[in-house]
């Protein structure tokens, strides 16, 4: 007999015991469970509101939230207005109203900022150094680290990328400092390890063996069996064909030619086609990034480097890593847990299925009268949005 909806619901292990208590039963210990419960997909919603208003349930005044501000106006593709939630359970916000403008043209956004029409804006890509050199705007820069790392990923199941020494040679032949300066316009920090600064598990000393060293890179290439680079099969690099990615690909092409004598064939692709190629593990060498869903190593390691993990597109597989990850995922002693993750990350960096490149930074402008803007590496679309209830404008 098939199970009824009620039986299936009861089997989930989630129960509202009363109006204020939610009981969730899990199959094994998970020290980051509360962090998982803080993700957007677990936010409570009012079933009666959704039933009453259908697709319009997110439109004001129907939308119901429990944050410090209430969505009072939404002019699609133009702006959203938020006002103080008088029923907010914690400290009342210092701002009475916030308006988010929806502007897709970053240059138009900057122009509005200069004209005092906006208080907080993105710095247009490519204009970072100009802003840094501006005597007025340079004093209004809001710059801080995000929990985001970008890297080159190898498909270690495809020759010659199944050769660890070759991967290490490539990683050592890339000048990350030059990359941040020339490709990123000085915004970002060179990355040698995977977990970014500002997060548990970051290790400033990990991966320094991959600091740019042309001589060492050539030695590693020779140890890999390719002292004669003509013996290498055709080296291809795939990427989504955007202006930014073209610069990255061209930089990589130059680095490989200048530092290892390797000629790379660039393969630009339409974005969806590129994503399908990577998701089906048919790529050979590609660009990718990862951002924190929550600030913990178990969001950065097992799902990307565990054998057959859902986001493992390098095809990396190491039973020792899998064992460490399995133990760390349920270890309740936090000191021991972080040590297990440290050993796991060290293993990945040594095996080099990826060549880490840079940690991304936010680069915005804020008017001087914005006070107490508290930014974090986990901010959403707006800098400091997790603590906007503490932000205020001076006279």
Buried (B, 14 or more C-beta within 10 A) or exposed (E): EEEEEEEEEEEEEEEEEEEEEEEEEEEEEBBBEEBBEEEEEEEEEBEEBBEEBEEEBBEBEBBBBEBBBBBBBBEEEEEBBBBBBEEBEEEEBBBEEBEBEEBEEBEEBBBBBEEEEBBBBBBBBEBBEEBBEBEEBEEBBBBBBBBBBBBBBBBBEBEBBEBBBBBBBBBBBBBBEBBBBEBBBEBBBBBBBBBBBBBBBBBEEBBEBBBBBBEBBBBBBBBBEBEEBEEBEEBBBBBBBEEBBBBBBEBBBBBBEEBBBBEBEBBBBEEEEBEEBBEEEEBBBBBBEBBBBBBBBBBBBBBBBBBEBEEBBBBBBBEEBBEBBBBBBEBEEEEEBBBBBBEBBBBBBEBBBBBBBBBBBBBBBBBEEBEEBBBBBBBEEBBBBBBBBBBBEEE
